[in-house]
Amino acid sequence: MKRRQLIKSLAASGLLLTSATSSLKAKAKSVIKWKMVTTWPKNFPGLGTSANELAELITQMSGGRLEVKVYGAGEVVPAFEVFDAVSRGTAQMGHGAAYYWKGKSEAAQFFSAVPFGLTAQEMNGWLYSGGGMELWQEVYAPFGLVPAAGGNTGVQMAGWFNKKINSVDDLKGLKMRIPGLGGEVLKRAGGTPVSLPGGEIFTSLKSGTIDATEWVGPYNDLAFGLHKAAKYYYYPGWHEPGTTLEAMINKQALEALPADLQSIVLNACKVVNQQMTADYTTQNHQALQTLKNKHQVDVLKLPDDALQTLKALSDEVVAEVAGKDKLSQKVYESFIAYRDQVAQWTEVSELSYLQSR
């Protein structure tokens, strides 16, 4: 009798063990694993860490059902090949900035930064409530991509220069790392725009390969040590008044997810988009004080004549880009109409308050 009970007990244990093993295997199979490739150096403060936060948030919100692993620039693909990698499905997600992809679509630039364009708050207004996101989706659809706002740095700095800018004439002949529409404006002003990924900026500026560079603002610029390569730090960031970062998603991969996971991915992007602006607002102030007080950086305002010229050239460049194809024109008209409309409220609310404060 005891022998029979022992056999039954062992059999039950075996069944339980088999059942538990099968359950674990089923659970392991149910975990979906995604790659996120970025245009940023791995773990770079602000930009790179926001990509990390997005991946962690998706993993946590999904209860571990969707795991996202982040790869910095060069780990899977070079920085400027992120768009193609996500488009063809090498990675399911990418984190970067839309103005890097003007070679794919001129209209893409409007969803990152337009010189003398929208601030971070205004940009979010256009994207989420003013029809901008629907246009962005239309621009990326032919590439099999779904775009999402994945952060905003706020108003950036004009950049680092190895000589003083006393007038607009000092921009002539200047070799400057500056992407997107801002680069074309500099070209019209007589300068030479250079396109470089973030990881190559310091060496190029230090060696004299370029004469100046814009990057982001005090938070990121201090982390890159740009104060060791140039002395003069200029503002305002006319070329990037509210730069939206993007989280692009492979459409086929997104649509293969259950509805709840799709919602988690898209809403996690919204959370990180808001969080980045909060982080930069805090970190930029602290970093600026370090640059000024510890490293004795000269923080200077661009001359009024330079800003006026750049504004006039910007209007020309943006209008010309819009005229290159119907979709760009469609995006341009929406963007400009929103800017002109919201500017009236911004002047009454934000600007008047800041001036009084």
C-alpha positions as CSV (number, residue, x, y, z in Angstrom):
1,M,0.0,0.0,0.0
2,K,2.8,2.4,0.9
3,R,4.6,1.5,-2.3
4,R,1.6,2.4,-4.3
5,Q,1.1,5.7,-2.5
6,L,4.8,6.5,-3.1
7,I,4.5,5.7,-6.8
8,K,1.3,7.9,-7.1
9,S,3.1,10.7,-5.2
10,L,6.1,10.6,-7.5
11,A,3.9,10.5,-10.5
12,A,2.0,13.5,-9.3
13,S,5.2,15.3,-8.6
14,G,6.4,14.5,-12.1
15,L,3.2,15.8,-13.6
16,L,3.5,19.0,-11.6
17,L,7.1,19.4,-12.6
18,T,6.2,18.8,-16.2
19,S,3.3,21.2,-16.0
20,A,5.5,23.9,-14.4
21,T,8.2,23.4,-17.0
22,S,5.6,23.7,-19.8
23,S,4.2,26.8,-18.2
24,L,7.6,28.4,-18.0
25,K,8.4,27.5,-21.6
26,A,5.0,28.9,-22.7
27,K,5.7,32.1,-20.8
28,A,9.1,32.4,-22.3
29,K,7.7,32.0,-25.8
30,S,5.0,34.7,-25.1
31,V,7.6,37.4,-24.4
32,I,8.1,39.6,-27.5
33,K,11.6,41.1,-27.9
34,W,12.3,44.3,-29.8
35,K,15.4,46.1,-30.7
36,M,15.6,49.9,-30.6
37,V,18.5,51.5,-32.5
38,T,19.4,55.1,-31.9
39,T,21.3,58.0,-33.5
40,W,22.8,58.8,-30.1
41,P,26.0,57.6,-28.4
42,K,25.1,54.8,-26.0
43,N,23.7,56.1,-22.7
44,F,24.3,59.7,-23.7
45,P,22.7,62.1,-21.1
46,G,19.3,63.3,-22.1
47,L,19.0,62.0,-25.6
48,G,20.4,58.5,-25.1
49,T,19.0,58.1,-21.6
50,S,15.5,59.1,-22.8
51,A,15.7,56.2,-25.3
52,N,16.6,53.9,-22.4
53,E,13.7,55.3,-20.3
54,L,11.3,54.7,-23.2
55,A,12.4,51.0,-23.6
56,E,12.2,50.5,-19.8
57,L,8.7,52.1,-19.6
58,I,7.4,49.9,-22.4
59,T,8.8,46.8,-20.7
60,Q,7.3,47.8,-17.4
61,M,3.9,48.9,-18.7
62,S,3.5,45.6,-20.6
63,G,4.3,43.5,-17.5
64,G,7.3,42.1,-19.3
65,R,5.4,40.9,-22.3
66,L,7.2,43.3,-24.6
67,E,11.0,43.7,-23.9
68,V,12.8,46.5,-25.7
69,K,16.6,46.5,-25.8
70,V,18.4,49.8,-26.8
71,Y,21.5,49.9,-29.0
72,G,23.5,53.1,-29.3
73,A,24.8,54.5,-32.6
74,G,27.2,52.1,-34.2
75,E,26.3,49.0,-32.2
76,V,23.9,47.6,-34.8
77,V,23.9,50.3,-37.5
78,P,25.6,53.7,-37.8
79,A,23.8,56.8,-36.5
80,F,22.5,57.9,-39.9
81,E,21.2,54.5,-40.9
82,V,18.6,54.2,-38.2
83,F,15.7,55.2,-40.5
84,D,16.5,52.4,-43.0
85,A,17.1,49.8,-40.3
86,V,13.7,50.3,-38.8
87,S,12.0,50.6,-42.2
88,R,13.3,47.3,-43.4
89,G,12.7,45.6,-40.0
90,T,16.3,45.1,-38.8
91,A,15.1,46.8,-35.7
92,Q,11.5,47.3,-34.6
93,M,12.1,50.8,-33.2
94,G,14.4,53.7,-33.6
95,H,15.1,56.9,-31.7
96,G,16.5,60.0,-33.4
97,A,15.4,63.3,-35.0
98,A,13.3,63.6,-38.2
99,Y,15.5,66.3,-39.8
100,Y,18.2,63.7,-40.3
101,W,16.0,62.1,-42.9
102,K,15.6,64.9,-45.4
103,G,17.2,62.7,-48.0
104,K,14.2,60.4,-47.6
105,S,11.6,63.1,-47.5
106,E,12.0,66.9,-47.4
107,A,8.8,67.1,-45.4
108,A,10.3,65.1,-42.5
109,Q,12.3,68.2,-41.3
110,F,9.1,70.0,-40.2
111,F,8.5,67.4,-37.5
112,S,11.8,68.0,-35.8
113,A,12.8,71.7,-35.9
114,V,12.1,74.7,-38.1
115,P,14.2,77.8,-37.8
116,F,12.2,80.5,-36.0
117,G,9.4,78.0,-35.8
118,L,7.5,76.5,-32.8
119,T,8.6,76.2,-29.2
120,A,8.3,72.8,-27.4
121,Q,4.9,73.6,-26.0
122,E,3.7,74.9,-29.4
123,M,5.1,71.9,-31.2
124,N,3.2,69.5,-29.0
125,G,0.1,71.6,-29.6
126,W,0.5,71.2,-33.4
127,L,1.3,67.5,-33.2
128,Y,-1.3,66.4,-30.8
129,S,-4.1,68.9,-31.4
130,G,-3.4,70.7,-34.6
131,G,-3.2,67.9,-37.2
132,G,0.6,67.6,-37.2
133,M,0.7,64.0,-36.1
134,E,-1.6,62.9,-38.9
135,L,0.6,64.6,-41.4
136,W,3.7,63.0,-39.9
137,Q,2.1,59.6,-40.3
138,E,1.3,60.3,-43.9
139,V,4.9,61.3,-44.6
140,Y,6.3,58.1,-43.0
141,A,3.7,55.7,-44.3
142,P,5.5,54.9,-47.7
143,F,8.5,53.7,-45.6
144,G,6.5,51.3,-43.5
145,L,7.0,53.5,-40.4
146,V,4.8,54.9,-37.6
147,P,6.2,58.1,-36.1
148,A,5.8,59.3,-32.5
149,A,7.1,62.3,-30.6
150,G,9.8,60.9,-28.3
151,G,11.1,63.9,-26.5
152,N,11.7,67.6,-26.8
153,T,14.8,69.6,-25.8
154,G,13.1,73.0,-25.7
155,V,14.9,76.0,-27.1
156,Q,18.5,75.1,-27.9
157,M,21.7,77.2,-28.0
158,A,23.0,78.7,-31.2
159,G,26.2,76.8,-30.6
160,W,30.0,76.9,-30.0
161,F,32.3,79.1,-32.0
162,N,36.1,79.4,-32.1
163,K,35.8,83.1,-32.9
164,K,33.4,86.0,-31.9
165,I,30.5,86.7,-34.2
166,N,30.3,90.5,-34.2
167,S,28.1,90.8,-37.3
168,V,26.4,88.7,-39.9
169,D,29.5,88.9,-42.1
170,D,31.4,86.7,-39.6
171,L,29.2,83.8,-40.7
172,K,30.7,83.9,-44.1
173,G,33.2,81.1,-44.8
174,L,32.3,79.5,-41.4
175,K,32.4,75.7,-41.4
176,M,29.7,74.6,-38.9
177,R,28.2,71.4,-37.9
178,I,24.5,72.1,-38.3
179,P,21.8,69.8,-39.7
180,G,18.4,70.2,-41.3
181,L,16.9,73.5,-42.4
182,G,19.2,75.4,-40.2
183,G,22.2,74.1,-42.2
184,E,20.6,75.4,-45.5
185,V,20.0,78.8,-43.9
186,L,23.7,79.0,-42.8
187,K,24.7,78.2,-46.4
188,R,22.6,81.1,-47.7
189,A,24.4,83.3,-45.2
190,G,27.7,82.3,-46.7
191,G,28.7,79.5,-44.3
192,T,29.4,75.9,-45.0
193,P,27.1,73.4,-43.2
194,V,28.6,70.1,-42.2
195,S,26.6,67.0,-41.2
196,L,28.2,65.0,-38.4
197,P,26.8,62.5,-35.9
198,G,27.1,63.5,-32.2
199,G,30.0,61.2,-31.5
200,E,32.3,63.0,-34.0
201,I,31.6,66.6,-33.0
202,F,34.2,67.1,-30.3
203,T,37.1,65.8,-32.3
204,S,36.1,67.7,-35.4
205,L,35.8,71.0,-33.5
206,K,39.0,70.4,-31.5
207,S,41.0,69.6,-34.5
208,G,39.7,72.6,-36.6
209,T,38.0,70.4,-39.1
210,I,35.0,72.6,-38.3
211,D,35.0,76.2,-37.0
212,A,31.7,75.9,-35.0
213,T,29.0,73.5,-34.0
214,E,25.6,73.4,-32.6
215,W,24.6,70.4,-30.6
216,V,21.8,70.9,-28.1
217,G,22.2,73.0,-25.0
218,P,24.2,73.2,-21.7
219,Y,23.1,69.8,-20.4
220,N,24.4,67.8,-23.4
221,D,27.1,70.2,-24.4
222,L,28.8,70.0,-21.0
223,A,28.6,66.2,-21.2
224,F,30.4,66.3,-24.5
225,G,33.1,68.6,-23.2
226,L,32.5,71.1,-26.0
227,H,33.8,73.9,-23.7
228,K,37.3,72.3,-24.1
229,A,37.1,72.8,-27.9
230,A,35.7,76.3,-28.3
231,K,35.4,79.3,-26.0
232,Y,32.4,81.3,-27.3
233,Y,28.9,80.0,-26.6
234,Y,26.1,81.8,-28.4
235,Y,22.4,82.0,-28.0
236,P,19.5,82.0,-28.9
237,G,18.9,78.7,-30.8
238,W,17.2,80.3,-33.8
239,H,17.6,77.1,-35.8
240,E,16.0,74.8,-33.2
241,P,13.5,76.6,-30.9
242,G,11.7,73.4,-29.8
243,T,13.3,70.3,-31.2
244,T,11.1,67.2,-31.2
245,L,12.9,63.9,-31.0
246,E,11.2,60.9,-32.6
247,A,10.5,57.3,-31.8
248,M,9.9,55.6,-35.1
249,I,8.3,52.2,-35.1
250,N,8.2,49.5,-37.8
251,K,4.5,49.5,-38.9
252,Q,4.4,45.7,-39.5
253,A,5.9,45.0,-36.1
254,L,3.5,47.4,-34.3
255,E,0.4,46.0,-36.0
256,A,1.5,42.4,-35.1
257,L,1.1,43.3,-31.4
258,P,-2.1,42.8,-29.5
259,A,-4.2,46.0,-29.2
260,D,-3.2,46.7,-25.6
261,L,0.6,46.5,-26.4
262,Q,0.2,48.8,-29.4
263,S,-1.5,51.3,-27.0
264,I,1.3,50.9,-24.5
265,V,4.0,51.6,-27.0
266,L,2.4,54.7,-28.3
267,N,1.4,56.1,-24.9
268,A,4.9,55.4,-23.5
269,C,6.3,57.7,-26.2
270,K,4.0,60.4,-25.0
271,V,5.2,60.0,-21.4
272,V,8.8,60.2,-22.4
273,N,8.1,63.2,-24.7
274,Q,6.9,65.1,-21.7
275,Q,9.5,63.9,-19.3
276,M,12.4,65.0,-21.6
277,T,11.3,68.6,-21.6
278,A,11.0,68.6,-17.8
279,D,14.5,67.1,-17.5
280,Y,16.1,69.6,-19.9
281,T,14.4,72.5,-18.2
282,T,16.1,71.5,-14.9
283,Q,19.4,70.2,-16.2
284,N,20.1,73.0,-18.6
285,H,20.1,75.7,-15.9
286,Q,22.5,73.7,-13.7
287,A,24.9,72.9,-16.6
288,L,24.9,76.6,-17.8
289,Q,26.0,77.7,-14.3
290,T,28.8,75.2,-14.4
291,L,30.0,76.3,-17.8
292,K,30.0,80.0,-16.8
293,N,31.3,79.8,-13.3
294,K,33.6,76.8,-13.3
295,H,34.8,76.7,-16.9
296,Q,34.7,80.5,-17.6
297,V,32.8,80.1,-20.9
298,D,31.8,83.3,-22.6
299,V,28.0,83.1,-23.1
300,L,27.0,85.7,-25.7
301,K,24.0,86.7,-27.7
302,L,24.1,86.7,-31.5
303,P,24.1,90.2,-33.0
304,D,20.7,91.6,-33.9
305,D,21.7,92.0,-37.6
306,A,22.8,88.4,-37.8
307,L,19.4,87.2,-36.3
308,Q,17.5,89.5,-38.7
309,T,19.3,88.2,-41.7
310,L,19.0,84.6,-40.5
311,K,15.2,85.1,-40.0
312,A,14.8,86.5,-43.6
313,L,16.8,83.6,-45.1
314,S,14.9,81.1,-43.0
315,D,11.6,82.2,-44.4
316,E,13.0,81.8,-48.0
317,V,14.5,78.4,-47.3
318,V,11.4,76.9,-45.6
319,A,9.1,78.2,-48.4
320,E,11.4,76.7,-51.1
321,V,11.6,73.3,-49.3
322,A,7.8,73.3,-49.2
323,G,7.6,73.9,-52.9
324,K,9.6,70.8,-53.8
325,D,6.6,68.4,-53.6
326,K,2.9,68.4,-52.8
327,L,3.3,66.6,-49.5
328,S,5.9,69.1,-48.2
329,Q,3.7,71.9,-49.3
330,K,0.8,70.4,-47.4
331,V,2.9,70.0,-44.2
332,Y,4.3,73.5,-44.6
333,E,0.9,75.1,-44.9
334,S,-0.3,73.4,-41.8
335,F,2.8,74.3,-39.8
336,I,2.9,78.0,-40.8
337,A,-0.9,78.4,-40.2
338,Y,-0.5,76.9,-36.8
339,R,2.6,79.0,-36.0
340,D,0.9,82.3,-37.0
341,Q,-2.2,81.4,-35.0
342,V,-0.6,80.2,-31.8
343,A,2.0,83.1,-31.9
344,Q,-0.8,85.5,-31.1
345,W,-1.8,83.6,-27.9
346,T,1.9,83.0,-26.9
347,E,2.5,86.8,-27.1
348,V,-0.5,87.5,-24.9
349,S,0.2,84.7,-22.4
350,E,3.8,83.4,-22.2
351,L,5.8,86.4,-23.6
352,S,3.9,89.1,-21.7
353,Y,4.2,87.1,-18.5
354,L,8.0,86.5,-18.9
355,Q,8.6,90.1,-19.6
356,S,6.7,91.1,-16.5
357,R,8.4,88.5,-14.3
